[in-house]
Amino acid sequence: MDSRKHEASTECPVGHKAMPRSSESCPVDHSARATWMKPGGASTLPASPSANASTAETSLGKERKVSSIPRSETFTYNGGEGGHGGAVSGSSNWVYPSEEMFFNAMKRKNWSPQAQDMKAVVPIHNAVNERAWMEILKWEANTGASSCGGPKLVSFSGDSSKLTPRARINMLFGYQRPFDRHDWVVDRCGKRIEYVIDFYTGRPNPENANIPSFYLDVRPKLTPEGAWMRFQKFVGLT
C-alpha cells in the first residue's frame, strides 16, 4: 500500500453532495468528522447552553490563512464545508477558513461543535490539506508543469462512503478501512489531472497520544493519464 504518513500536533479535511459555491468550503464528510476530531483532543461532550459558550463563540478567530496551494482560475467547488474557501483580495492561492467560519459551517450542519475545539480542529484541517498537496507535487515533479508556473488545484470533493478500488483490495487483505476519501482535480498547463486520496488513522504516538497520526495514500486516478503516471513510477522512470 503506497501510503503516506502524516503526524501533526494540530491538524483535518471534509465532503458532501454538490452545493453552491461558498467562501467557506472544503472537502470533509460528516461520517468522517468524528475521526478527524478525535486525535486533536477535540471535545466529545454535548454542548451546554451557557453564557460561557456564548463568550467562547465571540472569541473565535476571524483570521484566514493563505495556503501554499495555487488556485486555478477555473475554480470549481464540489461540496463540503468549513474548509478551503475561495480567495482573498491579492491572493492567487486557496485560503483556509477562519475558526469562526469553520464553527458556523459545522453549526449549520447541526454538528453541535464546541468553540474551544476550533483552535485544534482548524489547524489539523489545514495541515492535512497541505500534506496532501505536497504528495501531489511529488507526482507532478517531472511532468513539465513547471513550464507554466506549476500545477494548480481546480476542484476538490470528499465522500467517506465511497471506497476506492485500492481501499477495497487492501481491506480484503486485512488492512483497515480508510475513514475518508477525497478527489482533487489539478490543472497542469491546461490539462486536468485527477487525483484520489485515502485517509487512514495511524498508530498512536508513544510519546504523546494527543498528537494525531494519519496516513495519506495519494495517487492519480486510473484514467489513461493516471495509469501512465503510475506505470512510470512503478518502473522507476519518475
Buried (B, 14 or more C-beta within 10 A) or exposed (E): EEBBEBBBBBBBBBBBEEEEEBBBBBBBBBEBBEBBBEBBBBBEEEBEEEEEEEEBBEEBBEEBBBBEBBBBEEBEBBBBBBBBBBBEEEEEBBBBBBBBBBBBBBBEBEBEBBBBBBBBBBBBBBBBBBBBBBBBBEBBEEBEBEEEEBBBBBBBBBBBEEBBEBBEEBEEEEBEEBBBBBBBBBBBBEEBBBBBBBBBBBEEBEEEEEBBBBBBBBBBBBEEBBEEBBEBBEEEEB
